[in-house]
Amino acid sequence: MNRFLPWACTAAVVVFVFALSMDISADNSKAGENLVNHHCDSCHGLDRVQAARKTLEEWESTVQRMMNYGAGIDGEEKQLIVEYLAEH
């Protein structure tokens, strides 16, 4: 039985880390949604933003262009926004 204990502990750690990463991913998605609602809706209707179908790279370019136009988005917010928009 003792030889299975390390495997059981390893499996428990893997499950825990996976569950934790799922929570972080959900939190990042919600943060991205909130940032899109706050920053993008002030100049564009959310229908326009949500209707656009772009790749991650295209969203990164688009969000950078909006930042160049004066959108008050910092680097961390940009990443969350881009990831959220590319997923939805």
Secondary structure as UniProt FT lines:
FT   TURN            2..4
FT   HELIX           5..35
FT   HELIX           36..40
FT   TURN            41..43
FT   HELIX           46..51
FT   HELIX           56..68
FT   TURN            69..70
FT   HELIX           75..87
//
